[in-house]
Amino acid sequence: MSSIDKKELEKFEKISHNWWNKDGEFGILHRINPIRLEYIIEKITTHYNRHLSKLAYREEFVGNTQHSTAAYIEVREDASSGLTHKLPLEVEFEKMSNDISKLEILDVGCGGGLIATPLAAQGFNVTAIDALQSNIETATAYAKENDVKINYLQSTIEELQSDKLYDVVICLEVIEHVENVQQFILNLVKHIKPNGMAIISTINRTKKAYVLGIIVAEYVLGWVPKNTHDYSKFLKPSEIYEILTDTDVEIKELKGLVYDPIKNEWKLSDDIDVNYFMCLGRKSICHPAT
């Protein structure tokens, strides 16, 4: 059963060359990218009880940081004490410590590589897939230009090698664009290693999300092109919970992403009425999800 929505593919095909244009159709993703990356790194380090020697981003990989709260990221001092400290967000490049850089990440629906690129630049072993060949070409070209090693594949989640498992599976702003969403999510979690994790982000199906995510974002502010989203494809967290009921995967955390118009910035929040992250964990003994 395919997750491909041909109308969605046609829509993104037309703008697939423009992924790295911060003033283009994907500009909003560049603005939230530092926060997305911050959240992913924090969840990975917490899940695996790993230490970061230092965390540094290259600005061209994660976007303009002035509109985010990602100036610092809090990481564990060590697993035994539970102490944390804050590390500065820098524009100089420095890899993470080797103990975490060995983790394998699968980025599903990677687009032009906005998340895959900074993760790979930090030292992770990243495989990134997308159904659109034009997206893969854009992402590959950018990675080559910036000397970042990423295993890019033109593939759907259904076509991916079924027995290949990953420490972390990432799927950001994709679920609301697919068909057969239940099977899509089940196929995602099949690729999580025992004791592994996944991070997904999507849009809640609420009246507030319809107003802010479609009317305001598409028609008033023009943050994304008109008709980017279909309200009927928005997914409530409870619906994802139901999909995962008969699997070995459980929801570990829900976290919202909200825009503060006063400060003109995006930030993490407990408000999940519109945009939200969901962190998933897989148990040590896994049974196939059907």
LINJODA-V179143 format. One record per residue. RES is the residue in one letter. OMEGA is omega as a letter, one per 20 degrees, with the letter a starting at -180 (* if undefined). Layout:
# LINJODA-V179143
res=RES omega=OMEGA
res=RES omega=OMEGA
This chain:
# LINJODA-V179143
res=M omega=a
res=S omega=r
res=S omega=a
res=I omega=r
res=D omega=a
res=K omega=r
res=K omega=r
res=E omega=r
res=L omega=r
res=E omega=a
res=K omega=a
res=F omega=r
res=E omega=a
res=K omega=a
res=I omega=a
res=S omega=r
res=H omega=a
res=N omega=a
res=W omega=a
res=W omega=r
res=N omega=a
res=K omega=r
res=D omega=a
res=G omega=a
res=E omega=a
res=F omega=a
res=G omega=a
res=I omega=r
res=L omega=r
res=H omega=a
res=R omega=a
res=I omega=a
res=N omega=r
res=P omega=a
res=I omega=r
res=R omega=a
res=L omega=r
res=E omega=a
res=Y omega=a
res=I omega=a
res=I omega=a
res=E omega=a
res=K omega=r
res=I omega=a
res=T omega=r
res=T omega=a
res=H omega=a
res=Y omega=r
res=N omega=a
res=R omega=r
res=H omega=r
res=L omega=r
res=S omega=r
res=K omega=r
res=L omega=a
res=A omega=a
res=Y omega=r
res=R omega=a
res=E omega=a
res=E omega=r
res=F omega=a
res=V omega=r
res=G omega=a
res=N omega=a
res=T omega=a
res=Q omega=a
res=H omega=a
res=S omega=r
res=T omega=a
res=A omega=r
res=A omega=r
res=Y omega=r
res=I omega=a
res=E omega=a
res=V omega=a
res=R omega=r
res=E omega=r
res=D omega=a
res=A omega=a
res=S omega=a
res=S omega=a
res=G omega=r
res=L omega=r
res=T omega=r
res=H omega=a
res=K omega=r
res=L omega=a
res=P omega=r
res=L omega=a
res=E omega=r
res=V omega=r
res=E omega=a
res=F omega=r
res=E omega=a
res=K omega=r
res=M omega=r
res=S omega=a
res=N omega=a
res=D omega=r
res=I omega=a
res=S omega=r
res=K omega=a
res=L omega=r
res=E omega=a
res=I omega=r
res=L omega=r
res=D omega=a
res=V omega=a
res=G omega=a
res=C omega=a
res=G omega=a
res=G omega=r
res=G omega=a
res=L omega=r
res=I omega=a
res=A omega=a
res=T omega=r
res=P omega=r
res=L omega=r
res=A omega=r
res=A omega=r
res=Q omega=r
res=G omega=r
res=F omega=r
res=N omega=a
res=V omega=r
res=T omega=a
res=A omega=a
res=I omega=r
res=D omega=a
res=A omega=a
res=L omega=r
res=Q omega=a
res=S omega=r
res=N omega=r
res=I omega=r
res=E omega=r
res=T omega=a
res=A omega=a
res=T omega=a
res=A omega=a
res=Y omega=r
res=A omega=r
res=K omega=r
res=E omega=a
res=N omega=r
res=D omega=r
res=V omega=a
res=K omega=r
res=I omega=r
res=N omega=a
res=Y omega=r
res=L omega=r
res=Q omega=a
res=S omega=r
res=T omega=r
res=I omega=r
res=E omega=a
res=E omega=a
res=L omega=r
res=Q omega=a
res=S omega=a
res=D omega=r
res=K omega=a
res=L omega=a
res=Y omega=r
res=D omega=a
res=V omega=r
res=V omega=a
res=I omega=r
res=C omega=a
res=L omega=r
res=E omega=a
res=V omega=a
res=I omega=a
res=E omega=a
res=H omega=a
res=V omega=r
res=E omega=r
res=N omega=a
res=V omega=r
res=Q omega=a
res=Q omega=r
res=F omega=a
res=I omega=r
res=L omega=r
res=N omega=r
res=L omega=a
res=V omega=r
res=K omega=a
res=H omega=r
res=I omega=r
res=K omega=r
res=P omega=a
res=N omega=r
res=G omega=a
res=M omega=r
res=A omega=r
res=I omega=r
res=I omega=r
res=S omega=a
res=T omega=a
res=I omega=r
res=N omega=r
res=R omega=r
res=T omega=r
res=K omega=r
res=K omega=r
res=A omega=r
res=Y omega=a
res=V omega=a
res=L omega=a
res=G omega=a
res=I omega=a
res=I omega=a
res=V omega=a
res=A omega=a
res=E omega=a
res=Y omega=a
res=V omega=a
res=L omega=r
res=G omega=r
res=W omega=r
res=V omega=a
res=P omega=r
res=K omega=a
res=N omega=r
res=T omega=a
res=H omega=r
res=D omega=a
res=Y omega=a
res=S omega=a
res=K omega=r
res=F omega=a
res=L omega=r
res=K omega=r
res=P omega=r
res=S omega=r
res=E omega=r
res=I omega=r
res=Y omega=r
res=E omega=r
res=I omega=a
res=L omega=a
res=T omega=a
res=D omega=r
res=T omega=r
res=D omega=a
res=V omega=a
res=E omega=r
res=I omega=a
res=K omega=a
res=E omega=r
res=L omega=r
res=K omega=a
res=G omega=r
res=L omega=a
res=V omega=r
res=Y omega=r
res=D omega=a
res=P omega=r
res=I omega=a
res=K omega=a
res=N omega=a
res=E omega=r
res=W omega=a
res=K omega=r
res=L omega=a
res=S omega=r
res=D omega=r
res=D omega=a
res=I omega=a
res=D omega=a
res=V omega=r
res=N omega=r
res=Y omega=r
res=F omega=r
res=M omega=r
res=C omega=a
res=L omega=r
res=G omega=r
res=R omega=a
res=K omega=a
res=S omega=r
res=I omega=a
res=C omega=r
res=H omega=a
res=P omega=r
res=A omega=a
res=T omega=*
